[in-house]
Amino acid sequence: MKKILFAVIGFVMIGCTNPSMEEGLADLTAKLAQLEAELVGVDVAGMQADLVEMTAQVEQAQIDVDESNAAMEAALVTIASIRERLAAVQALLDEAATAEQVQTLRDKVAEISEGIAMLVFVADYDYDGVMNGLDQCPDTPLTEINDVNGVGCSPSQIPG
């Protein structure tokens, strides 16, 4: 009798379904299908191409920074030299008394002024790769410095 009772209970349990479990499985299946559709739509090749392009831009930016740093170091050496000459001029001024000494001082000041003018001419204040002395658009926006022409103008600028 016990065997028959267990058999009947087993058949009843096997024949029963759980609607909430079926709904949960259906919802899970729908979400998995949605996730699969989104994964299929991912443009991996495009992402890789973008990554290669961004890497190239970063490498070029590093090269530009290195070049700017080298130019700045050279300018600092020149500035140190100018300071030394100015100190020498100041020492002469402190001792100057004759017309000949004043003329010597004027010559040295003119030489220093020429050095400063040369520094300004060869500097690149807007970092677009065109020296200030040749740059017809001296205030190129930082976002456009890679698009300048031979005279330092980006497409959005009008030569001055």
C-alpha positions in Angstrom: 0.0 0.0 0.0 2.8 2.4 0.8 4.3 1.7 -2.5 1.1 2.6 -4.4 0.8 5.7 -2.3 4.3 6.8 -3.2 3.7 6.0 -6.8 0.6 8.1 -6.9 2.3 11.0 -5.2 5.3 10.7 -7.6 3.0 10.8 -10.7 1.1 13.8 -9.3 4.4 15.7 -8.7 5.8 14.8 -12.1 2.6 15.9 -13.8 2.6 19.3 -12.0 4.3 22.3 -13.5 5.4 25.4 -11.7 4.1 28.5 -13.7 6.5 30.9 -11.9 9.5 28.8 -12.8 8.3 28.7 -16.5 7.9 32.5 -16.5 11.3 32.9 -15.0 12.9 30.7 -17.6 11.1 32.5 -20.4 12.3 35.9 -19.1 15.8 34.6 -18.8 15.7 33.2 -22.3 14.5 36.6 -23.6 17.2 38.5 -21.8 19.9 36.0 -23.1 18.6 36.6 -26.7 18.8 40.4 -26.2 22.3 40.1 -24.8 23.3 37.9 -27.8 21.9 40.5 -30.2 23.8 43.3 -28.5 27.1 41.3 -28.6 26.6 40.5 -32.3 26.1 44.3 -33.0 29.4 45.3 -31.4 31.9 46.6 -34.0 35.1 45.1 -32.7 37.0 45.9 -36.0 35.9 49.5 -35.7 37.0 49.6 -32.1 40.4 48.2 -33.0 40.8 50.7 -35.8 39.9 53.5 -33.4 42.4 52.2 -30.9 45.2 52.1 -33.6 44.4 55.7 -34.6 44.3 57.0 -31.0 47.6 55.2 -30.3 49.2 56.9 -33.4 47.9 60.3 -32.2 49.3 59.8 -28.7 52.7 58.8 -30.2 52.7 61.9 -32.4 51.7 64.0 -29.4 54.7 62.5 -27.4 57.0 63.3 -30.3 55.7 66.9 -30.4 56.1 67.3 -26.6 59.7 65.9 -26.8 60.5 68.4 -29.6 59.0 71.3 -27.7 60.9 70.3 -24.6 64.2 70.2 -26.5 63.4 73.6 -28.0 62.6 74.9 -24.5 65.9 73.6 -23.1 67.8 75.3 -25.9 65.9 78.5 -25.2 66.8 78.2 -21.5 70.5 77.9 -22.4 70.2 81.0 -24.5 68.3 82.9 -21.8 71.0 82.0 -19.3 73.6 83.4 -21.7 71.6 86.6 -22.1 71.4 86.9 -18.3 75.1 86.6 -18.0 75.7 89.2 -20.6 73.2 91.5 -19.0 75.0 91.1 -15.6 78.2 92.0 -17.4 76.5 95.1 -18.9 75.2 96.0 -15.5 78.6 95.8 -14.0 79.9 98.0 -16.8 77.1 100.5 -16.2 77.9 100.6 -12.5 81.5 101.6 -13.5 80.7 103.6 -16.6 81.8 107.2 -16.8 83.3 107.9 -20.2 81.6 108.3 -23.6 83.7 105.3 -24.8 82.3 103.1 -22.0 78.8 104.2 -22.7 79.2 103.4 -26.4 80.5 99.9 -25.5 77.5 99.4 -23.3 75.1 100.5 -26.1 76.8 98.0 -28.4 76.4 95.2 -25.9 72.7 96.1 -25.3 72.1 96.1 -29.0 73.7 92.6 -29.2 71.5 91.4 -26.4 68.4 92.9 -28.1 69.3 91.1 -31.3 69.6 87.8 -29.3 66.2 88.3 -27.8 64.7 89.2 -31.1 66.2 86.0 -32.6 64.7 83.9 -29.7 61.3 85.4 -30.4 61.6 84.8 -34.1 62.5 81.1 -33.8 60.1 80.4 -30.9 56.8 78.7 -31.5 54.4 80.2 -29.0 51.3 78.3 -30.3 53.2 74.9 -30.8 52.0 74.5 -34.4 55.5 73.7 -35.7 55.9 77.1 -37.5 58.4 79.6 -36.0 56.9 82.9 -34.8 58.8 84.9 -37.4 57.1 82.9 -40.2 53.8 82.2 -38.5 51.0 84.2 -40.2 48.4 82.9 -37.7 50.3 83.1 -34.3 47.4 82.0 -32.1 46.4 78.6 -33.6 44.1 76.8 -31.2 45.7 73.8 -29.5 43.1 71.4 -31.0 44.1 72.5 -34.6 47.9 72.5 -34.3 48.2 69.3 -36.4 46.3 70.8 -39.3 48.3 74.0 -40.0 49.7 74.8 -43.5 53.2 76.0 -44.2 52.5 79.5 -42.9 51.0 78.3 -39.6 47.3 78.7 -40.3 44.7 76.0 -39.6 41.6 75.7 -41.8 39.6 77.9 -39.4 42.1 80.8 -39.4 42.6 83.6 -41.8 46.2 84.8 -42.2 46.9 88.1 -40.5 
